[in-house]
Amino acid sequence: MSGLAASGGRSYSGPAILIATRNLKKAREMGEILASEHWMVLNLMDVAPDLEEPEETGCTYEENALIKARAAVRATGLVSLADDAGLEIDALGGQPGVYSRRFLGEDTSFPEKMERILELLRGVPGEQRGCRFRAAVAIVHPDGEEHVCYGVCEGRIGHAMRGQYGFGYDPIFFLPTLGKHMAELPPAEKHAISHRGQALRAARTVLQDWLRAGRLSPGSPAGPR
């Protein structure tokens, strides 16, 4: 039974799943939620650090998540998961939505993106600052079976950036029921309520079904197909 060679000279044996991202903050968050004694959680930096992530050409979160997961399966032969998520702001007609990462351009930092959103919502009262994080997580098996799981977390756009946890738009996402911004929540608290946490817990159920059926097989990456 061959092991899985990863970057840095490490090798793994036993079932492995791949999180199809080079974003280490996202990979760490997703890995924490998917962690199990029954499988190894890897990311693109572990197994294919030079692999370019595909362009997100979809019009929905689901389409973009599937694009990334399918590309990872083709490149590695591993069961692959990918997510796409966005911030939908009611006062901005649901924007930036599926274009959240590309809002103001992909090279614009998230602090700059958030500053612009706060400017656009200046003077908008709390009850009109409703928003939500929405996520889709695609799971693709090398045999072609696919599943997509979803999660939604409701909140409001705060009046300032707060907190040092998380990533992306977390610092401006206010949770009225907790009286805190998402970025003020330690990882375990965030995972329990977040959009990504909801979707990944559903994805975990699919992975457990595949494990019981013997479909999370160990082995080396198959290489591009």
N, C-alpha and C positions, 0 to 999 in steps of 0.2 A: 504494500500500500504506500504509494509515494506521498511525500510531504509537499506542501505548497511553499515555494521559494518566494520570499518577500524581500523588499529593499533592505539594505543594511545587513544582509547576510543571515537574517533570521529565517527559520523554516517552521511550518506548522503542519500538524497532522490532524486528522479528524475532520468533521464537517466544518465548512467555512462559508460565510456569506460576505458579500462585498457591498459596501456603501459607496455608490458611484459618485464620489465628490473628491475634489482636491482641497476643498475648504476645510482646514483642520478643526476650526471651531465647530462647524456644523457636524463634521465627522465624529468629533468627541461627544457632542450632545446626542446624536443619533445612536452612537455606540453605547452610551450609558443606558439608554432606554432599551436597546436590543440585547444587552449583555446577557449571556447564559452560559452555564457550565456545559451545555450540550453542543455549542458551536463557537467557532472563532469569528469575531467580527473584524473585518479588514476594510481598508479604504484604498482609493486609487494610489495614494502615496506609498502604500505598502507593496502593492503588486504591479502597478504600471505608472510609475511617477512621470514618465514622459508622454503618457497618453493625453491627447488633447480632448477636453470635454466638448461634446457636440454643441452646436449652436441651438439655442432654445427658440425654435421657429413656430412652436405651437401657439394656438390662440387661447388655450385653457391650461390650468395647472396640470390636469391629467395628461394632456398631450405632451407637455414639456417633461414631466416625470417619466413617461414611457420612452421618450426619445433618449433620455440619459441612461435609463436602466437597460434598454435594448442594446445601446452602443457598448455598455460595459460587459454585457453577456457575450456579445460578438468578439470583443477583444480579449476576454479572459476565460470564458467557459464556466464562470462561477455564477451561482444564484446571486442576482444583483438587485439592490434596492436603490431607488433614487427618489428625491422629493422635489416638488416645486411648491412654493408658498408665496403669499403676498399679503400686503396690508391694504384693506379696502376702507376708504374713508367716505362716509356718507355725504359730508359737506362738499366733497370734491367729486361727487357723482360716481363713487366707487373706485376712484383712482388712488394710488397708482396700480393696484390690483396685480394682474399677471405680469405687469412691467415693473414691479417694485424694485428689482435689482438693477434694472436699466433706467430708472427714473433719473432724469438730468444727466444721463450717460453712465456707462459702466465704470468709467474711470473716476467718477465723482464719489468721494467718500461718503459713508453713511452719516457722519456728523453733518456734512454739508447738505445732504438730502433732508435730514430731519430739521435742520435750521430753516430750509425753504418751506417745508410743510408747516412749521410753526408760524412762519411769516404769512402764509396763505390763510391760516386760520386765526390770525390775530383779530380779536374782537368778537369771535364766534363764541357764544355762551356754551357752558358745559353740556347742556342737554342737547345741543346740536353738533356735538363733537364725536358722535357715535362712530365706531369703527370695528373692524374685526380682522383677525389673522385667519387666513384660510390655507389649508395645506392638502396636498394630494401626495401619497406615497405609492409608487409603482413597484411591484415585485415581479421580476421576470425570471423564469426557470430556463435553463439551457434547452429543455425539450420544447419550449415555446409557450408553455402555460403562463398566463399573466393575470395579475390581480391589481386593483387600485383601491387604496383605503383613504379615508378622508377625515379631516378634523377641522373644527371651527372654534375660535375663542373670541368672545365678544368683549369689547372694552370701549374706551374713549381716548382721544388724543389729549395728552396732558398739555400743560402750558409751558413746560420746560423739560429738558432731558434730565433724567434721574436714574441712578443705579450704575453698577459696574459689572453686573453679571450679563450673561447672554451675548447676543450680537445683533446685527441688523438694526431694525427699528424698535427693539425692545425698550430703549430708554425713553421713548415718547408714548409708549402704550400703557395707559392707565387702566387699572382694574378696580372699578368702583366697589365691588364686593369685598376686596381686600384692603382698599385704601393705599395701594402701592402700585408702582410702575413695574412692568414685567422684569426690567433689568435690576430691580431691587430684590428679586426672589432668588434664593440659592437654587442650584440646579434641581435638586429633588422636588422642591415646591413648584418650580416652573414646569417640570416634566408632568406633574400630576394634573395640570390644568391646561397646558398649552395645546394649540392646534396640532403641532408636530407630535407631541406626546400621545394625543388621541389617535392619530393616524398610525403611528408606529406600534401602539399596543394592538391595534387591529391587524397590522401586518405581522406582528409576532405570532398571532393565532394561526395565520397561514403557514408560517415557518414551522410551527410546532406540528401542524398536520403533515407537512412534508417530511419532517424528521421521523414521525411515527411510521410513515409509509416508506422510509428508507430512501428518500429522494434528496436528502442533503448529503451528498456523497463527498468524501475527501478526494484529494488528487491535485495534480498540478494544473495550472491554467492551460486551457486548450489552445490558446493563441488565437489570432484573428481567423475568422471563418468567412 
